[in-house]
């Protein structure tokens, strides 16, 4: 009986998902994602029709340490699919993206088959802002998980009022047909 309990305990430990905070295996992040929460020090950029209110569809790792991000953003009131190429610039999971301004993305943490949290920095003209995003493999996360994300945002100086839950705010705008495609390579 003791051996059976020991085996059960070891099985539960092995099944528990590992939270990765460094040395990311980016190919394991490949696949479909849902944007759950966005937080920013400049809330205007993630509000409805904000320039940085992006809905991530998928991430695909490429052979040369780059990643292709497929997202949807609103441009002139229309939801438009955009493909971005993220070039790895640091071993600390920091990527550069071709998008107006200086743009850096850093993966903060991930559980490859569950969620990832990303810090996005943008310096453009006189505006500098950052965004922390929660992305999941499923269309939503638990209220407790969302509260924990808000605490992570506060570590970056983002007030809880600057967190937007995209699971409740028209996240499926990209389901419209015949949308033009736009790439930033």
C-alpha positions as CSV (number, residue, x, y, z in Angstrom):
1,X,0.0,0.0,0.0
2,X,2.8,2.4,0.9
3,X,4.4,1.7,-2.5
4,X,1.2,2.4,-4.3
5,X,0.8,5.8,-2.5
6,X,4.4,6.6,-3.3
7,X,3.8,5.9,-7.0
8,X,0.7,8.0,-7.0
9,X,2.5,10.9,-5.3
10,X,5.4,10.7,-7.8
11,X,2.9,10.6,-10.7
12,X,1.2,13.7,-9.5
13,X,4.5,15.5,-9.1
14,X,5.6,14.5,-12.6
15,X,2.2,15.7,-14.2
16,X,2.5,19.1,-12.5
17,X,3.3,21.7,-15.2
18,X,6.6,23.4,-14.9
19,X,6.6,27.2,-14.9
20,X,9.5,28.3,-17.1
21,X,11.1,31.8,-16.4
22,X,14.3,31.5,-18.4
23,X,16.0,29.4,-21.0
24,X,12.8,29.2,-23.0
25,X,12.3,26.5,-25.6
26,X,10.6,28.7,-28.1
27,X,9.4,25.9,-30.5
28,X,7.3,24.7,-27.5
29,X,5.5,28.0,-27.6
30,X,4.5,27.3,-31.3
31,X,0.8,26.9,-31.9
32,X,-2.5,28.6,-31.3
33,X,-2.9,31.2,-28.5
34,X,-5.7,33.4,-27.1
35,X,-5.2,36.8,-25.8
36,X,-6.7,36.9,-22.3
37,X,-5.5,40.1,-20.5
38,X,-3.6,43.1,-21.6
39,X,-2.1,45.7,-19.1
40,X,-0.3,48.9,-19.9
41,X,1.2,51.9,-18.2
42,X,-0.6,53.9,-21.0
43,X,-4.1,52.5,-21.0
44,X,-5.1,54.4,-24.2
45,X,-3.0,52.1,-26.4
46,X,-4.9,48.9,-25.3
47,X,-8.4,50.4,-25.2
48,X,-11.0,49.7,-27.9
49,X,-9.4,50.8,-31.2
50,X,-6.1,51.4,-29.4
51,X,-3.0,51.0,-31.6
52,X,-1.6,48.1,-29.4
53,X,-4.8,46.2,-28.7
54,X,-3.6,43.1,-30.4
55,X,-5.3,39.7,-30.4
56,X,-2.6,36.9,-30.8
57,X,-3.7,34.0,-33.0
58,X,-0.6,32.0,-33.2
59,X,3.2,31.8,-32.6
60,X,5.5,29.8,-34.9
61,X,9.2,29.3,-34.1
62,X,11.5,29.5,-37.1
63,X,14.9,27.8,-37.6
64,X,17.0,30.9,-37.0
65,X,15.9,31.8,-33.4
66,X,13.1,34.0,-34.8
67,X,9.4,33.6,-34.3
68,X,6.4,34.5,-36.5
69,X,3.5,36.1,-34.6
70,X,0.1,36.1,-36.3
71,X,-2.2,38.7,-34.7
72,X,-5.3,40.8,-35.4
73,X,-5.4,44.6,-34.7
74,X,-8.0,47.2,-35.6
75,X,-6.9,49.7,-38.3
76,X,-9.3,52.4,-39.1
77,X,-12.1,50.5,-37.3
78,X,-11.5,47.3,-39.2
79,X,-10.0,44.2,-37.7
80,X,-6.9,43.3,-39.8
81,X,-4.7,40.2,-39.7
82,X,-1.0,41.1,-39.3
83,X,2.0,38.9,-39.4
84,X,5.1,40.0,-37.4
85,X,8.6,38.6,-37.4
86,X,10.3,38.7,-34.0
87,X,14.1,38.4,-34.2
88,X,15.8,37.1,-31.1
89,X,18.3,39.7,-29.8
90,X,19.2,38.2,-26.4
91,X,19.6,34.9,-24.7
92,X,17.1,36.2,-22.1
93,X,14.2,35.6,-24.5
94,X,14.2,39.2,-25.8
95,X,13.0,39.8,-29.3
96,X,12.9,42.8,-31.6
97,X,9.9,43.4,-33.9
98,X,9.5,45.6,-37.0
99,X,6.7,47.8,-36.0
100,X,6.6,51.6,-35.7
101,X,9.1,52.7,-33.1
102,X,11.6,50.6,-31.2
103,X,9.9,47.4,-30.1
104,X,11.1,44.7,-27.7
105,X,9.3,41.7,-26.5
106,X,10.5,39.6,-23.5
107,X,8.9,36.4,-22.4
108,X,8.5,36.6,-18.7
109,X,7.2,33.2,-17.9
110,X,5.4,30.3,-19.6
111,X,3.9,26.9,-19.1
112,X,4.2,25.7,-22.7
113,X,0.9,23.9,-23.0
114,X,-1.1,26.4,-20.8
115,X,-0.1,30.1,-20.8
116,X,2.6,32.6,-21.4
117,X,3.2,36.1,-20.1
118,X,5.0,38.6,-22.3
119,X,6.4,42.1,-21.6
120,X,6.2,44.4,-24.6
121,X,8.2,47.7,-24.8
122,X,7.5,50.4,-27.4
123,X,9.3,53.7,-27.9
124,X,7.8,55.8,-30.7
125,X,8.2,59.5,-31.1
126,X,7.6,61.1,-27.7
127,X,5.6,58.1,-26.4
128,X,7.2,55.3,-24.5
129,X,5.0,52.6,-23.0
130,X,4.9,49.0,-22.1
131,X,2.4,46.3,-22.2
132,X,2.2,43.0,-20.2
133,X,0.0,40.4,-21.9
134,X,-1.4,37.1,-20.7
135,X,-2.0,34.5,-23.5
136,X,-3.4,31.1,-23.1
137,X,-4.0,27.9,-25.1
138,X,-7.6,28.1,-24.1
139,X,-10.1,31.0,-24.6
140,X,-10.1,31.9,-20.9
141,X,-8.4,31.5,-17.5
142,X,-9.8,31.3,-14.0
143,X,-10.6,34.5,-12.0
144,X,-7.8,33.5,-9.5
145,X,-5.3,33.3,-12.4
146,X,-6.4,36.7,-13.7
147,X,-5.9,38.2,-10.2
148,X,-2.4,36.8,-10.1
149,X,-1.7,38.3,-13.5
150,X,-2.8,41.7,-12.1
151,X,-0.3,41.4,-9.3
152,X,2.4,40.7,-11.9
153,X,1.4,43.8,-13.8
154,X,1.7,45.8,-10.6
155,X,5.3,44.7,-10.3
156,X,5.8,46.6,-13.6
157,X,4.1,49.6,-12.2
158,X,0.8,49.0,-13.9
159,X,-2.3,49.8,-11.8
160,X,-5.1,47.2,-11.7
161,X,-7.4,49.7,-13.4
162,X,-5.1,49.5,-16.5
163,X,-5.8,45.8,-17.0
164,X,-8.3,44.9,-19.8
165,X,-9.9,41.5,-20.0
166,X,-10.2,40.7,-23.7
167,X,-12.2,37.6,-23.0
168,X,-15.2,39.9,-22.5
169,X,-14.6,42.7,-25.0
170,X,-15.3,41.6,-28.6
171,X,-12.2,39.5,-29.1
172,X,-13.5,37.8,-32.1
173,X,-13.5,40.7,-34.5
174,X,-11.2,38.8,-36.8
175,X,-13.9,36.3,-37.7
176,X,-15.1,38.7,-40.4
177,X,-14.5,37.4,-43.9
178,X,-12.5,38.9,-46.7
179,X,-10.1,41.0,-44.6
180,X,-6.9,42.4,-46.1
181,X,-3.7,40.9,-44.9
182,X,-0.8,43.0,-43.6
183,X,2.8,41.9,-42.8
184,X,5.6,43.7,-40.9
185,X,8.7,41.8,-41.9
